[in-house]
Structure formats: C-alpha cells, structure tokens
Amino acid sequence: RAENESASFRKRLGVAHSLAMAGLLFNIIQCGGRICCGCTCFWSIIAIITVLASIKTLHPEDQYVIKYLNGWDEVNGPQVKLINPFREHVKRKAMRIDALQYIRIRNILNGSVRVVPGHARFFLGAYEESDGIAAKIILKRDQYIRLVDRLSGSERVVVGPDTIVPGAWEESDEGVQTASFVSAGSAVVVLNKADGTKRLYKESGPFFPRPYEVVVETRSRVRVLPHETMVVRNAFGRYIVYGGNGTG
C-alpha cells in the first residue's frame, strides 16, 4: 500500500511538472511574438519613411542630378520621381536668360563648350557647368569687333549695326572698335597680317578692316600745284614722278 501511494504521488508530481513547463513555454512564445511584432513594426516604419523620402516632386524649374557608379544622369521637372536615397543627388534650378544675354556652358567630362543665346529657359546637362551669364555685344553703325577663335585660330570681323553672340571659343582682345574715317584729304594704310601685304584705302567714309587686317598708318593727301612735281620711291626702290598738272 505504501508503494502504491508513493507511485501515485510521483505520478501527480510528474503531471504538475509537465503542466508547469507547458505554461512556461507558452509564456515564452507569447513574449517572443511580441518582440518579433515590435521588430517588424520598427523596420516597417523605417521602410515607409525611406520610401516617402525617396519620392521627389519636381516643379517646372527643378532638376536633380543623380550620381550613379557608372555615370551621372539628370531628371528634369515637372514630374514625380522616385530617387534612391542612398545615391548622391543634387538639386538645381533651370537657367533663364533674357533677349540681350547669352551664356557659355562647359562640359566638365569632355571639355566641350557651347553657347546658348537669349531669350531662353533651359536645363544644364548632368556634366555641364555655367561659365556665367554675359551681355550680348551691341554694335553701332560706325563700330566693329574682331573675334578670334582660340581653338582654330581663325578670325572674323563683324560690322555694325548688329547684336553679336560670340562663338564657343571666340574672344576679342580689342573689344568694340570705332571705324577709321577717311575724308577727301586723307587715306589709311592697311596691313594684312596673314600674308604681309599692304594696301592704301582712299574711299571717303568709314573704313572697316577685313579679317587679319589692321590700320597701321593714316596719311594726309599731298597737294601738288600745277607748277610742282613730286618724286616718290616705293618699297621696291622704284621712283614715281607725280606732276601738279595730273601727270605721273
């Protein structure tokens, strides 16, 4: 009988132990579920914030330059764009220039240069930078400007009245110049720097040089009376006689 009571007691003790372990396991599962739920909610909030921060609303004047590992790209407004927040990106505004302005733009990747005349509104390319907005060159009727292309070495002369936008590589060392005025009693000696030749320009009115030409001298007309004679020697050593009666 004592043995039966001892076995019954051990059986009841085993059942109680099993129930206690089951309760403990249930509590652990409940706590683990709450922890997992908390972690899931935390990362979900982080993901939502990241997505919302990645949505960019670009207005008509807005631009984003996105720097990828294999190059840069630009996104122009107006639009809504999803931009990777882990990629470097820069926000810029559209360029605006009025009718009397122009802008010189340089590509920092390949070194190319372009000029945009006003009136204009435009976006820079991903690799483009502005060298600044400048005023167009305005020439009056008696003015001209000599423009030299620094890339090719070629030269051109623009005569007024006109409004000028220099080319991408064009510059002017002298700026706007006033034409030489030739009267009935004067003339100008013009040197061509390309071939070294000279010519005498005698037509009355403003004188505008051609490309590569410069005025090296202004001469006054020499009047020879009917009873006078003038002897002139040219650069080749030849003598020329001018008579006051129109001979020579």
Residue pairs with C-beta under 8 A, 6 or more apart in sequence:
50 85
51 82
53 85
54 82
54 83
54 84
54 85
55 80
55 81
55 82
56 64
56 80
56 81
56 82
56 83
57 80
58 64
58 75
58 76
58 77
58 78
58 79
58 80
58 81
59 77
59 78
60 77
60 78
60 94
61 77
61 93
61 94
62 76
62 77
62 78
62 91
62 92
62 93
62 94
63 74
63 75
63 76
63 77
63 91
63 92
63 93
63 94
63 123
63 124
64 74
64 75
64 81
64 83
64 89
64 90
64 91
64 92
65 72
65 73
65 74
65 75
65 89
65 90
65 92
65 126
66 72
66 73
66 74
66 75
66 83
66 84
66 87
66 88
66 89
67 87
67 88
67 89
67 90
68 87
71 126
72 126
72 127
73 126
74 123
74 124
74 125
74 126
75 81
75 83
76 94
76 123
83 89
92 123
92 124
94 121
94 122
94 123
95 103
95 116
95 120
95 121
95 122
95 123
95 124
95 130
96 120
96 121
97 103
97 116
97 117
97 118
97 119
97 120
97 133
98 118
98 119
99 118
99 119
100 118
100 135
100 136
100 138
100 163
101 118
101 133
101 134
101 135
101 136
102 115
102 116
102 117
102 118
102 133
102 134
102 136
102 165
102 166
103 115
103 116
103 118
103 130
103 131
103 132
103 133
103 134
104 113
104 114
104 115
104 130
104 131
104 132
104 134
104 168
105 113
105 114
105 115
105 116
105 124
105 128
105 129
105 130
105 131
106 112
106 113
106 128
106 129
106 130
106 131
107 113
107 114
107 125
107 127
107 128
108 127
108 128
108 129
109 127
110 127
113 168
113 169
114 168
115 165
115 166
115 167
115 168
116 122
117 136
117 165
118 136
124 130
136 163
136 164
136 165
137 145
137 163
137 164
137 165
137 166
137 176
138 162
138 163
138 164
139 145
139 158
139 159
139 160
139 161
139 162
139 163
139 164
139 176
140 160
140 161
141 160
141 161
142 160
142 178
142 179
142 181
142 206
143 159
143 160
143 176
143 177
143 178
143 179
144 157
144 158
144 159
144 160
144 176
144 177
144 179
144 208
144 209
145 157
145 158
145 164
145 172
145 174
145 175
145 176
145 177
146 155
146 156
146 157
146 172
146 173
146 174
146 177
146 209
146 211
147 155
147 156
147 157
147 158
147 164
147 166
147 167
147 170
147 171
147 172
148 154
148 155
148 170
148 171
148 172
148 173
149 155
149 156
149 167
149 169
149 170
150 169
150 170
150 171
151 168
151 169
152 169
154 211
155 211
155 212
156 211
157 208
157 209
157 210
157 211
157 213
158 164
159 208
166 172
179 206
179 207
179 208
180 188
180 206
180 207
180 215
180 218
181 205
181 206
181 207
182 188
182 201
182 202
182 203
182 204
182 205
182 206
182 207
183 204
184 204
184 221
185 220
185 221
186 218
186 219
186 220
186 221
187 200
187 201
187 202
187 218
187 219
187 221
188 200
188 201
188 207
188 215
188 217
188 218
188 219
189 198
189 199
189 200
189 201
189 215
189 216
189 217
189 218
189 219
190 198
190 199
190 200
190 201
190 207
190 209
190 213
190 214
190 215
190 216
191 197
191 198
191 213
191 214
191 215
191 216
192 198
192 199
192 210
192 212
192 213
193 212
193 213
193 214
194 212
198 216
200 219
201 207
207 215
209 215
222 230
224 230
224 242
224 243
224 244
225 244
226 244
226 245
227 244
228 243
228 244
229 241
229 242
229 243
229 244
230 241
230 242
231 239
231 240
231 241
231 242
232 239
232 240
232 241
232 242
233 239
233 240
234 240
240 248
241 247
241 248
242 248
